[in-house]
Amino acid sequence: MKTVLAALVMLGVVCAAPTDGVLAAQKENSDISLEALVADLALIDSPAPGLAGTATYSTFMAEDEHPAFVSGILGSPAPVVPPQMRELVRRGLTALPMLVRHLDDKRMTNLKIDNRFLTWREFGDEYDPRTPISHPPCDADCLDKKFKETRTFKGAYLVRVGDVCFVLIGQIVNRELTAVRYQPTGGLIVNSPLETRSLSERVRADWGNLDAQGHEASLRADIKAGDRMSLFWRAFTRLRFYYPNAYASLDGVDAKKRDAFETEEKRIRAAKP
């Protein structure tokens, strides 16, 4: 299985994709029901983080920042964060149960992934688990088995609502759940919970019964997981957004990490043109 090159870069964009009807074409609307927001995912018609066929991006959709290019084809158009996706991430744990239920939602969006750079396409099973798992190195027999299990497909891929929900769940729980991504050279990897049922099963096992206490504890555990900025940056952005009191009350080593995070955040924002 080909893996994502994971260089964490930091910051996300506010750019409203056109919508229609009561779902507010030009701005996000916090009064829209969860049911309407999920239904509105079918209107997505342009690449978004986690749903881009030429590159991979890093961002926290709840914040009004620019998605950062991680890997892929240089010069790829920057993706937008549709307002319905941003609003669902902002609602966090309130939206999570509905997003989990809609992992099997087969409704088509208006986003078709296909471009002249793609020479091969395959369905993947890439998943970032709640508890990190250490895998032994893949020997020749392992590689041969993976090759035989590879499922390729031809033509464009039409993103479905369940794929979008997969990405949004990852945004809320601080895991890299990428439904569509570019794989050098010339490849497209589609990690769809509709095409690969094990993905939806693993999401439900990890996050299906999450409550606020568990969510906060998971983010705190992510902060403690390593000493490098790239490992705890994303956890701090989410803890600050969803649980500001817990963020403010961090102490000890976690408080020192928070100070380093805030210093680096200010430096990056000051350097922006």
Backbone as CSV, one residue per row, in Angstrom:
resi,resn,N_x,N_y,N_z,CA_x,CA_y,CA_z,C_x,C_y,C_z
1,MET,0.852,-1.197,0.000,0.000,0.000,0.000,0.880,1.237,0.000
2,LYS,0.578,2.126,-0.890,1.334,3.364,-0.939,0.873,4.268,0.180
3,THR,1.764,5.003,0.752,1.422,5.824,1.914,1.584,7.295,1.624
4,VAL,0.879,8.099,2.389,0.932,9.556,2.229,2.247,10.073,2.771
5,LEU,2.864,11.013,2.058,4.020,11.718,2.596,3.501,12.722,3.594
6,ALA,3.909,12.567,4.849,3.212,13.300,5.911,3.986,14.495,6.430
7,ALA,4.306,15.458,5.656,4.927,16.670,6.185,3.835,17.595,6.661
8,LEU,3.775,17.855,7.967,2.688,18.728,8.483,3.025,20.168,8.181
9,VAL,2.109,20.819,7.499,2.216,22.245,7.303,0.954,22.829,7.847
10,MET,0.946,24.050,8.114,-0.049,24.491,9.088,-1.099,25.438,8.600
11,LEU,-1.979,25.683,8.251,-3.019,26.719,8.220,-4.042,26.540,7.067
12,GLY,-5.319,26.819,7.111,-6.489,26.538,6.270,-7.269,27.715,5.659
13,VAL,-8.153,27.729,4.572,-8.720,28.878,3.817,-10.200,29.035,4.042
14,VAL,-10.670,30.232,4.025,-12.116,30.421,4.013,-12.492,30.821,2.606
15,CYS,-13.224,30.009,1.930,-13.583,30.267,0.554,-14.900,29.546,0.322
16,ALA,-15.943,30.254,0.140,-17.261,29.634,0.080,-17.549,29.110,-1.313
17,ALA,-17.864,27.822,-1.407,-18.292,27.261,-2.675,-19.763,27.563,-2.867
18,PRO,-20.199,27.761,-4.114,-21.595,28.097,-4.335,-22.508,26.983,-3.846
19,THR,-23.586,27.361,-3.188,-24.643,26.432,-2.827,-25.945,27.017,-3.318
20,ASP,-27.092,26.423,-2.825,-28.315,26.890,-3.416,-29.456,26.762,-2.423
21,GLY,-30.565,27.459,-2.679,-31.732,27.375,-1.810,-31.482,27.967,-0.448
22,VAL,-32.079,27.298,0.553,-32.017,27.826,1.920,-30.644,27.653,2.543
23,LEU,-29.710,27.037,1.814,-28.436,26.705,2.419,-27.398,27.806,2.256
24,ALA,-27.799,29.006,1.990,-26.947,30.189,2.024,-25.810,30.106,1.034
25,ALA,-26.006,30.697,-0.141,-25.028,30.567,-1.210,-23.698,31.217,-0.906
26,GLN,-23.674,32.309,-0.225,-22.440,33.071,-0.113,-21.815,33.077,1.268
27,LYS,-22.407,32.467,2.271,-21.794,32.492,3.595,-22.273,31.319,4.422
28,GLU,-21.495,30.976,5.429,-21.872,29.917,6.336,-23.024,30.381,7.207
29,ASN,-23.827,29.429,7.649,-24.990,29.776,8.452,-25.103,28.773,9.591
30,SER,-24.836,29.230,10.795,-24.846,28.327,11.937,-26.246,27.898,12.344
31,ASP,-27.290,28.484,11.731,-28.663,28.103,12.059,-29.167,26.930,11.220
32,ILE,-28.416,26.525,10.212,-28.840,25.413,9.360,-28.774,24.105,10.150
33,SER,-29.771,23.258,9.972,-29.804,21.987,10.699,-28.695,21.057,10.204
34,LEU,-28.334,20.099,11.049,-27.329,19.117,10.647,-27.793,18.328,9.425
35,GLU,-29.063,17.971,9.395,-29.597,17.216,8.262,-29.429,17.989,6.958
36,ALA,-29.706,19.294,7.013,-29.577,20.117,5.810,-28.118,20.274,5.401
37,LEU,-27.235,20.422,6.367,-25.811,20.552,6.052,-25.272,19.294,5.380
38,VAL,-25.655,18.128,5.901,-25.196,16.874,5.305,-25.786,16.723,3.903
39,ALA,-27.050,17.066,3.734,-27.660,16.998,2.401,-26.934,17.919,1.430
40,ASP,-26.482,19.064,1.932,-25.806,20.051,1.098,-24.426,19.595,0.645
41,LEU,-23.882,18.559,1.277,-22.595,18.031,0.829,-22.671,17.533,-0.611
42,ALA,-23.858,17.141,-1.045,-24.026,16.661,-2.418,-23.794,17.767,-3.442
43,LEU,-23.801,19.034,-3.009,-23.615,20.155,-3.931,-22.150,20.518,-4.148
44,ILE,-21.249,19.885,-3.435,-19.824,20.196,-3.596,-19.395,19.902,-5.031
45,ASP,-18.715,20.868,-5.638,-18.344,20.701,-7.045,-16.901,21.084,-7.348
46,SER,-16.085,21.307,-6.326,-14.679,21.637,-6.559,-13.824,20.983,-5.487
47,PRO,-12.531,20.713,-5.779,-11.670,20.026,-4.818,-11.593,20.742,-3.476
48,ALA,-11.549,19.965,-2.416,-11.415,20.467,-1.051,-10.324,19.646,-0.366
49,PRO,-9.780,20.118,0.747,-8.799,19.305,1.468,-9.345,17.917,1.786
50,GLY,-8.558,16.897,1.477,-9.003,15.522,1.661,-9.775,14.983,0.485
51,LEU,-10.057,15.859,-0.483,-10.851,15.490,-1.657,-10.244,16.108,-2.919
52,ALA,-8.919,16.053,-3.025,-8.226,16.691,-4.145,-7.411,15.651,-4.910
53,GLY,-7.506,15.668,-6.223,-6.872,14.637,-7.032,-5.461,14.938,-7.488
54,THR,-4.950,16.142,-7.223,-3.600,16.468,-7.683,-2.633,16.786,-6.548
55,ALA,-3.129,16.881,-5.309,-2.252,17.244,-4.209,-2.896,16.883,-2.876
56,THR,-2.077,16.937,-1.824,-2.540,16.740,-0.461,-2.303,18.028,0.312
57,TYR,-3.267,18.398,1.165,-3.188,19.661,1.886,-3.430,19.425,3.370
58,SER,-2.909,20.344,4.179,-3.128,20.303,5.620,-3.894,21.544,6.049
59,THR,-4.935,21.347,6.844,-5.718,22.472,7.355,-6.641,21.987,8.460
60,PHE,-7.109,22.902,9.274,-8.216,22.636,10.195,-9.379,23.468,9.688
61,MET,-10.388,22.815,9.140,-11.436,23.502,8.403,-12.247,24.477,9.242
62,ALA,-12.255,24.297,10.550,-13.065,25.178,11.400,-12.502,26.590,11.452
63,GLU,-11.224,26.756,11.121,-10.584,28.058,11.192,-10.464,28.676,9.809
64,ASP,-10.500,30.003,9.755,-10.470,30.721,8.482,-9.028,30.974,8.053
65,GLU,-8.349,29.905,7.673,-6.967,30.015,7.248,-6.794,29.312,5.908
66,HIS,-5.618,29.478,5.321,-5.345,28.897,4.011,-4.827,27.467,4.134
67,PRO,-5.396,26.522,3.364,-4.847,25.157,3.363,-3.391,25.189,2.902
68,ALA,-2.557,24.400,3.536,-1.134,24.372,3.199,-0.832,23.160,2.322
69,PHE,-0.123,23.384,1.233,0.290,22.323,0.318,1.278,21.405,1.030
70,VAL,1.025,20.087,0.968,1.916,19.111,1.596,2.710,18.366,0.534
71,SER,2.019,17.804,-0.446,2.691,17.060,-1.505,1.769,16.975,-2.713
72,GLY,2.366,16.624,-3.862,1.569,16.501,-5.075,2.163,17.271,-6.226
73,ILE,1.320,17.663,-7.157,1.761,18.373,-8.351,1.892,19.858,-8.037
74,LEU,3.098,20.374,-8.168,3.325,21.793,-7.891,2.485,22.649,-8.828
75,GLY,1.933,23.723,-8.297,1.090,24.602,-9.099,-0.366,24.186,-9.141
76,SER,-0.721,23.129,-8.393,-2.131,22.723,-8.347,-2.963,23.861,-7.759
77,PRO,-4.143,24.120,-8.313,-5.000,25.180,-7.753,-5.308,24.905,-6.292
78,ALA,-5.222,25.930,-5.465,-5.524,25.761,-4.041,-6.980,25.348,-3.869
79,PRO,-7.259,24.362,-3.013,-8.634,23.931,-2.817,-9.406,24.922,-1.954
80,VAL,-10.707,24.837,-2.032,-11.561,25.656,-1.186,-12.196,24.763,-0.117
81,VAL,-12.631,25.392,0.951,-13.390,24.665,1.983,-14.842,25.106,1.838
82,PRO,-15.705,24.268,1.283,-17.114,24.650,1.139,-17.728,24.982,2.495
83,PRO,-18.628,25.959,2.543,-19.178,26.395,3.824,-19.889,25.293,4.591
84,GLN,-20.532,24.350,3.895,-21.218,23.282,4.614,-20.215,22.349,5.305
85,MET,-19.046,22.137,4.688,-18.005,21.337,5.330,-17.439,22.074,6.540
86,ARG,-17.166,23.358,6.369,-16.610,24.136,7.477,-17.560,24.160,8.665
87,GLU,-18.848,24.352,8.389,-19.825,24.439,9.477,-19.944,23.117,10.223
88,LEU,-19.906,22.009,9.518,-19.988,20.707,10.180,-18.775,20.462,11.075
89,VAL,-17.592,20.864,10.624,-16.403,20.717,11.463,-16.502,21.635,12.679
90,ARG,-17.016,22.832,12.490,-17.165,23.753,13.614,-18.105,23.194,14.682
91,ARG,-19.094,22.449,14.283,-20.029,21.881,15.266,-19.439,20.684,16.005
92,GLY,-18.356,20.153,15.489,-17.575,19.161,16.215,-18.361,17.954,16.674
93,LEU,-18.320,17.701,17.966,-18.926,16.502,18.535,-20.431,16.450,18.303
94,THR,-21.069,17.597,18.169,-22.508,17.621,17.898,-22.811,16.996,16.539
95,ALA,-21.911,17.218,15.570,-22.118,16.702,14.214,-21.590,15.284,14.039
96,LEU,-20.690,14.856,14.916,-19.994,13.584,14.699,-20.922,12.381,14.542
97,PRO,-21.927,12.164,15.407,-22.779,10.981,15.231,-23.469,10.934,13.866
98,MET,-23.913,12.077,13.376,-24.575,12.089,12.070,-23.581,11.781,10.951
99,LEU,-22.370,12.319,11.064,-21.356,12.036,10.053,-21.018,10.556,10.027
100,VAL,-20.941,9.937,11.192,-20.669,8.496,11.261,-21.805,7.715,10.605
101,ARG,-23.041,8.126,10.870,-24.192,7.429,10.259,-24.162,7.544,8.740
102,HIS,-23.657,8.644,8.227,-23.688,8.880,6.782,-22.435,8.392,6.056
103,LEU,-21.595,7.608,6.720,-20.450,7.021,6.021,-20.889,6.115,4.874
104,ASP,-22.106,5.581,4.960,-22.631,4.696,3.916,-23.515,5.446,2.916
105,ASP,-23.484,6.778,2.962,-24.348,7.591,2.099,-23.809,7.584,0.669
106,LYS,-24.560,6.971,-0.249,-24.110,6.795,-1.627,-24.459,7.960,-2.542
107,ARG,-25.114,8.983,-2.016,-25.477,10.110,-2.880,-24.240,10.725,-3.524
108,MET,-24.342,10.991,-4.821,-23.233,11.575,-5.556,-23.128,13.069,-5.284
109,THR,-21.894,13.560,-5.178,-21.673,15.006,-5.175,-21.485,15.442,-6.628
110,ASN,-21.188,16.710,-6.837,-20.882,17.219,-8.178,-19.378,17.302,-8.420
111,LEU,-18.608,16.648,-7.553,-17.152,16.694,-7.666,-16.644,15.442,-8.383
112,LYS,-16.136,15.660,-9.586,-15.559,14.574,-10.373,-14.041,14.718,-10.349
113,ILE,-13.342,13.654,-9.932,-11.890,13.682,-9.850,-11.306,12.993,-11.077
114,ASP,-10.676,13.794,-11.912,-10.041,13.265,-13.115,-9.204,14.374,-13.722
115,ASN,-8.018,14.081,-14.159,-7.213,15.077,-14.867,-6.170,14.378,-15.723
116,ARG,-5.540,15.137,-16.571,-4.622,14.570,-17.556,-3.338,14.021,-16.937
117,PHE,-3.062,14.365,-15.683,-1.841,13.890,-15.040,-1.973,12.454,-14.531
118,LEU,-3.188,11.942,-14.413,-3.407,10.624,-13.814,-3.191,9.511,-14.832
119,THR,-2.336,8.569,-14.474,-2.089,7.418,-15.348,-2.533,6.110,-14.708
120,TRP,-2.793,6.119,-13.408,-3.311,4.922,-12.740,-4.165,5.349,-11.554
121,ARG,-5.101,4.473,-11.174,-6.059,4.771,-10.108,-6.332,3.495,-9.319
122,GLU,-6.421,3.622,-8.003,-6.741,2.431,-7.218,-7.509,2.806,-5.948
123,PHE,-8.295,1.856,-5.460,-8.987,2.005,-4.188,-8.045,1.563,-3.073
124,GLY,-7.909,2.413,-2.047,-7.015,2.110,-0.939,-7.773,1.858,0.350
125,ASP,-7.013,1.518,1.385,-7.594,1.297,2.708,-6.784,2.065,3.760
126,GLU,-6.291,3.238,3.392,-5.465,4.033,4.294,-6.315,4.595,5.430
127,TYR,-5.858,4.352,6.640,-6.635,4.745,7.810,-5.693,5.156,8.932
128,ASP,-6.005,6.277,9.574,-5.234,6.786,10.700,-6.007,6.432,11.970
129,PRO,-5.586,5.398,12.712,-6.395,4.877,13.819,-6.357,5.753,15.061
130,ARG,-7.332,5.554,15.918,-7.383,6.291,17.184,-6.160,5.974,18.035
131,THR,-5.791,4.707,18.103,-4.598,4.289,18.823,-3.557,3.845,17.806
132,PRO,-2.405,4.505,17.753,-1.378,4.138,16.761,-1.013,2.665,16.852
133,ILE,-0.838,2.064,15.687,-0.480,0.644,15.611,0.885,0.525,14.958
134,SER,1.751,-0.256,15.570,3.085,-0.481,15.018,3.064,-1.740,14.159
135,HIS,3.375,-1.553,12.855,3.369,-2.685,11.933,4.807,-3.138,11.655
136,PRO,5.049,-4.454,11.593,6.386,-4.928,11.233,6.686,-4.585,9.776
137,PRO,7.965,-4.514,9.405,8.315,-4.228,8.004,7.667,-5.235,7.066
138,CYS,7.288,-4.770,5.889,6.615,-5.626,4.905,7.674,-6.366,4.080
139,ASP,7.721,-7.708,4.232,8.708,-8.489,3.482,8.180,-8.802,2.084
140,ALA,8.887,-9.639,1.351,8.530,-9.933,-0.040,7.140,-10.574,-0.151
141,ASP,6.843,-11.507,0.767,5.535,-12.162,0.730,4.418,-11.159,1.022
142,CYS,4.678,-10.265,1.973,3.701,-9.236,2.325,3.439,-8.320,1.134
143,LEU,4.527,-7.890,0.458,4.380,-7.009,-0.703,3.624,-7.713,-1.825
144,ASP,3.899,-9.001,-2.018,3.212,-9.758,-3.067,1.723,-9.865,-2.761
145,LYS,1.376,-10.083,-1.490,-0.032,-10.167,-1.095,-0.736,-8.830,-1.329
146,LYS,-0.064,-7.741,-0.960,-0.667,-6.423,-1.160,-0.885,-6.145,-2.642
147,PHE,0.080,-6.543,-3.462,-0.054,-6.320,-4.904,-1.263,-7.066,-5.449
148,LYS,-1.457,-8.305,-5.005,-2.575,-9.103,-5.492,-3.915,-8.551,-5.022
149,GLU,-3.924,-7.868,-3.858,-5.166,-7.333,-3.315,-5.489,-5.934,-3.838
150,THR,-4.577,-5.338,-4.587,-4.793,-3.991,-5.118,-5.987,-3.978,-6.064
151,ARG,-6.876,-3.025,-5.864,-8.066,-2.885,-6.699,-7.948,-1.606,-7.511
152,THR,-7.736,-1.755,-8.791,-7.616,-0.598,-9.668,-8.959,-0.290,-10.311
153,PHE,-9.089,0.926,-10.831,-10.287,1.273,-11.583,-9.887,2.246,-12.684
154,LYS,-10.790,2.448,-13.622,-10.520,3.317,-14.763,-11.487,4.500,-14.755
155,GLY,-11.056,5.563,-15.400,-11.933,6.717,-15.564,-11.979,7.613,-14.346
156,ALA,-12.899,8.555,-14.378,-13.034,9.540,-13.303,-13.666,8.904,-12.069
157,TYR,-13.405,9.514,-10.930,-14.074,9.094,-9.702,-15.020,10.202,-9.274
158,LEU,-16.276,9.847,-9.077,-17.278,10.803,-8.630,-17.434,10.667,-7.122
159,VAL,-17.039,11.702,-6.412,-17.057,11.690,-4.952,-18.486,11.600,-4.425
160,ARG,-18.687,10.814,-3.375,-19.997,10.638,-2.776,-20.049,11.252,-1.375
161,VAL,-21.244,11.425,-0.873,-21.429,12.075,0.422,-20.695,11.313,1.521
162,GLY,-20.719,9.987,1.485,-20.016,9.198,2.488,-18.522,9.484,2.509
163,ASP,-17.936,9.737,1.334,-16.515,10.079,1.267,-16.239,11.396,1.990
164,VAL,-17.124,12.364,1.790,-16.950,13.665,2.433,-17.068,13.516,3.954
165,CYS,-18.015,12.714,4.403,-18.186,12.493,5.841,-16.942,11.867,6.449
166,PHE,-16.295,10.966,5.724,-15.053,10.342,6.173,-13.991,11.410,6.457
167,VAL,-13.840,12.357,5.538,-12.872,13.449,5.705,-13.236,14.321,6.903
168,LEU,-14.518,14.653,7.036,-14.958,15.543,8.112,-14.771,14.916,9.489
169,ILE,-14.983,13.624,9.599,-14.753,12.939,10.874,-13.284,13.088,11.274
170,GLY,-12.386,12.884,10.325,-10.968,13.048,10.616,-10.633,14.446,11.077
171,GLN,-11.284,15.446,10.486,-11.067,16.830,10.892,-11.439,17.038,12.360
172,ILE,-12.532,16.469,12.783,-13.031,16.683,14.153,-12.190,15.932,15.181
173,VAL,-11.781,14.701,14.868,-11.096,13.875,15.865,-9.578,13.933,15.746
174,ASN,-9.071,14.778,14.833,-7.625,14.954,14.676,-6.941,13.707,14.118
175,ARG,-7.498,13.187,13.042,-6.874,12.075,12.339,-6.867,12.374,10.842
176,GLU,-5.813,11.898,10.164,-5.691,12.114,8.723,-6.562,11.098,7.982
177,LEU,-7.797,11.440,7.751,-8.707,10.601,6.975,-8.899,11.289,5.629
178,THR,-8.165,10.835,4.650,-8.150,11.443,3.322,-8.853,10.524,2.346
179,ALA,-9.951,10.993,1.781,-10.744,10.144,0.883,-10.144,10.064,-0.511
180,VAL,-9.582,11.170,-0.989,-9.026,11.217,-2.343,-7.705,11.970,-2.291
181,ARG,-6.664,11.390,-2.860,-5.378,12.078,-2.870,-4.546,11.673,-4.077
182,TYR,-3.589,12.505,-4.397,-2.629,12.235,-5.461,-1.494,11.389,-4.916
183,GLN,-1.013,10.415,-5.723,0.141,9.600,-5.360,1.190,9.704,-6.463
184,PRO,2.359,10.262,-6.145,3.419,10.309,-7.163,3.805,8.894,-7.586
185,THR,4.003,8.624,-8.874,3.853,9.616,-9.926,2.634,9.258,-10.759
186,GLY,1.740,10.221,-10.921,0.602,10.037,-11.802,-0.506,9.167,-11.273
187,GLY,-0.580,8.985,-9.949,-1.580,8.083,-9.396,-2.669,8.778,-8.605
188,LEU,-3.792,8.081,-8.465,-4.905,8.545,-7.650,-5.271,7.440,-6.671
189,ILE,-5.274,7.778,-5.375,-5.680,6.838,-4.337,-7.031,7.298,-3.802
190,VAL,-8.015,6.398,-3.804,-9.347,6.700,-3.289,-9.605,5.806,-2.075
191,ASN,-9.648,6.429,-0.909,-9.973,5.714,0.328,-11.431,5.992,0.663
192,SER,-12.309,5.242,0.048,-13.744,5.479,0.192,-14.366,4.462,1.134
193,PRO,-15.100,4.914,2.159,-15.788,3.970,3.048,-16.885,3.197,2.332
194,LEU,-17.262,3.663,1.135,-18.278,2.962,0.353,-17.658,1.861,-0.512
195,GLU,-16.435,2.068,-0.948,-15.742,1.078,-1.763,-14.951,0.095,-0.913
196,THR,-14.468,0.562,0.235,-13.678,-0.268,1.140,-14.393,-0.290,2.487
197,ARG,-15.194,-1.308,2.707,-16.086,-1.327,3.872,-15.325,-1.320,5.194
198,SER,-14.109,-1.838,5.196,-13.346,-1.861,6.444,-13.096,-0.455,6.982
199,LEU,-13.081,0.552,6.112,-12.852,1.922,6.565,-14.001,2.412,7.441
200,SER,-15.220,2.186,7.005,-16.358,2.620,7.809,-16.438,1.817,9.103
201,GLU,-16.092,0.535,9.042,-16.111,-0.291,10.250,-15.093,0.206,11.272
202,ARG,-13.925,0.595,10.809,-12.875,1.059,11.724,-13.232,2.426,12.325
203,VAL,-13.821,3.295,11.506,-14.251,4.599,12.027,-15.286,4.404,13.127
204,ARG,-16.260,3.549,12.884,-17.320,3.326,13.877,-16.753,2.708,15.155
205,ALA,-15.800,1.802,15.014,-15.204,1.178,16.195,-14.410,2.195,17.015
206,ASP,-13.719,3.108,16.328,-12.874,4.088,17.015,-13.659,5.262,17.580
207,TRP,-14.644,5.750,16.821,-15.244,7.040,17.145,-16.768,7.011,17.265
208,GLY,-17.382,5.858,17.079,-18.837,5.789,17.045,-19.526,6.148,18.339
209,ASN,-18.857,5.961,19.477,-19.470,6.249,20.776,-18.716,7.342,21.537
210,LEU,-18.090,8.231,20.821,-17.276,9.268,21.448,-18.146,10.307,22.141
211,ASP,-17.787,10.652,23.388,-18.449,11.755,24.078,-17.430,12.870,24.297
212,ALA,-17.873,13.986,24.893,-17.004,15.152,25.048,-15.773,14.816,25.894
213,GLN,-15.982,14.044,26.949,-14.852,13.677,27.801,-13.820,12.872,27.022
214,GLY,-14.317,11.935,26.218,-13.408,11.120,25.415,-12.715,11.912,24.330
215,HIS,-13.446,12.859,23.736,-12.869,13.706,22.692,-11.734,14.552,23.258
216,GLU,-12.006,15.209,24.380,-10.977,16.038,25.015,-9.773,15.186,25.418
217,ALA,-10.033,14.010,25.988,-8.946,13.135,26.423,-8.098,12.676,25.237
218,SER,-8.744,12.426,24.112,-8.016,11.998,22.918,-7.102,13.107,22.418
219,LEU,-7.591,14.343,22.412,-6.764,15.467,21.983,-5.604,15.689,22.947
220,ARG,-5.864,15.546,24.234,-4.776,15.679,25.220,-3.720,14.591,25.009
221,ALA,-4.176,13.386,24.708,-3.239,12.291,24.461,-2.389,12.577,23.220
222,ASP,-3.005,13.173,22.205,-2.251,13.532,20.998,-1.175,14.562,21.315
223,ILE,-1.481,15.489,22.210,-0.503,16.504,22.606,0.690,15.856,23.305
224,LYS,0.437,14.825,24.087,1.495,14.152,24.829,2.275,13.158,23.967
225,ALA,1.788,12.919,22.738,2.321,11.822,21.939,3.742,12.043,21.439
226,GLY,4.209,13.283,21.388,5.550,13.516,20.873,6.044,14.899,21.218
227,ASP,7.333,15.113,20.967,7.946,16.382,21.304,8.105,17.312,20.100
228,ARG,7.844,16.816,18.894,8.016,17.647,17.705,6.749,18.439,17.430
229,MET,6.936,19.665,16.984,5.810,20.544,16.675,4.840,19.881,15.702
230,SER,5.376,19.147,14.729,4.525,18.527,13.711,3.568,17.506,14.311
231,LEU,3.892,16.960,15.489,3.045,15.947,16.101,1.926,16.537,16.952
232,PHE,2.166,17.702,17.557,1.134,18.211,18.456,0.437,19.479,17.967
233,TRP,0.875,20.043,16.842,0.247,21.263,16.323,-1.252,21.076,16.104
234,ARG,-1.631,20.027,15.377,-3.045,19.834,15.029,-3.899,19.613,16.263
235,ALA,-3.346,18.909,17.265,-4.115,18.666,18.481,-4.379,19.963,19.229
236,PHE,-3.408,20.870,19.251,-3.606,22.148,19.924,-4.675,22.992,19.226
237,THR,-4.679,23.002,17.890,-5.690,23.806,17.191,-7.097,23.331,17.528
238,ARG,-7.269,22.035,17.665,-8.595,21.496,17.951,-8.970,21.649,19.423
239,LEU,-8.024,21.409,20.325,-8.321,21.583,21.745,-8.700,23.036,22.028
240,ARG,-7.998,23.972,21.422,-8.300,25.394,21.611,-9.679,25.741,21.068
241,PHE,-10.031,25.156,19.935,-11.316,25.490,19.309,-12.487,24.850,20.046
242,TYR,-12.385,23.563,20.362,-13.511,22.832,20.946,-13.578,22.940,22.475
243,TYR,-12.424,23.031,23.129,-12.386,23.029,24.596,-11.447,24.134,25.097
244,PRO,-11.819,25.388,24.895,-10.918,26.507,25.235,-10.515,26.539,26.703
245,ASN,-11.392,26.134,27.605,-11.027,26.142,29.023,-9.935,25.108,29.320
246,ALA,-10.064,23.951,28.706,-9.040,22.919,28.886,-7.719,23.372,28.279
247,TYR,-7.789,24.035,27.140,-6.590,24.552,26.489,-5.889,25.572,27.394
248,ALA,-6.665,26.478,27.978,-6.092,27.532,28.819,-5.519,26.982,30.112
249,SER,-6.026,25.860,30.594,-5.616,25.339,31.906,-4.497,24.300,31.818
250,LEU,-3.935,24.076,30.638,-2.824,23.127,30.523,-1.663,23.554,31.418
251,ASP,-0.981,22.580,31.967,0.156,22.899,32.833,1.326,21.979,32.518
252,GLY,2.448,22.223,33.212,3.611,21.375,33.051,4.155,21.367,31.634
253,VAL,4.550,20.166,31.183,5.121,20.006,29.843,4.131,20.425,28.770
254,ASP,2.849,20.112,28.982,1.829,20.474,27.992,1.736,21.991,27.829
255,ALA,1.870,22.733,28.909,1.832,24.192,28.835,3.041,24.727,28.064
256,LYS,4.205,24.106,28.266,5.398,24.520,27.523,5.224,24.263,26.031
257,LYS,4.609,23.121,25.700,4.329,22.825,24.295,3.343,23.848,23.725
258,ARG,2.341,24.208,24.522,1.361,25.205,24.083,2.054,26.532,23.799
259,ASP,2.974,26.939,24.649,3.691,28.195,24.435,4.501,28.144,23.138
260,ALA,5.140,27.000,22.890,5.906,26.847,21.652,4.989,26.882,20.435
261,PHE,3.852,26.239,20.566,2.847,26.261,19.495,2.390,27.681,19.190
262,GLU,2.064,28.454,20.211,1.573,29.818,20.002,2.660,30.720,19.417
263,THR,3.891,30.529,19.864,5.006,31.320,19.322,5.206,31.035,17.839
264,GLU,5.178,29.756,17.468,5.354,29.393,16.059,4.174,29.864,15.225
265,GLU,2.980,29.781,15.766,1.796,30.251,15.059,1.897,31.736,14.756
266,LYS,2.315,32.524,15.735,2.483,33.969,15.523,3.556,34.260,14.487
267,ARG,4.654,33.493,14.522,5.734,33.710,13.572,5.257,33.452,12.140
268,ILE,4.508,32.377,11.964,4.025,32.023,10.627,3.052,33.086,10.110
269,ARG,2.148,33.536,10.978,1.166,34.529,10.548,1.825,35.870,10.250
270,ALA,2.860,36.213,11.014,3.565,37.463,10.771,4.335,37.430,9.455
271,ALA,4.746,36.232,9.034,5.523,36.085,7.817,4.655,36.051,6.565
272,LYS,3.349,35.897,6.741,2.456,35.839,5.589,2.415,37.185,4.881
273,PRO,2.388,37.194,3.528,2.350,38.466,2.785,1.057,39.228,3.022
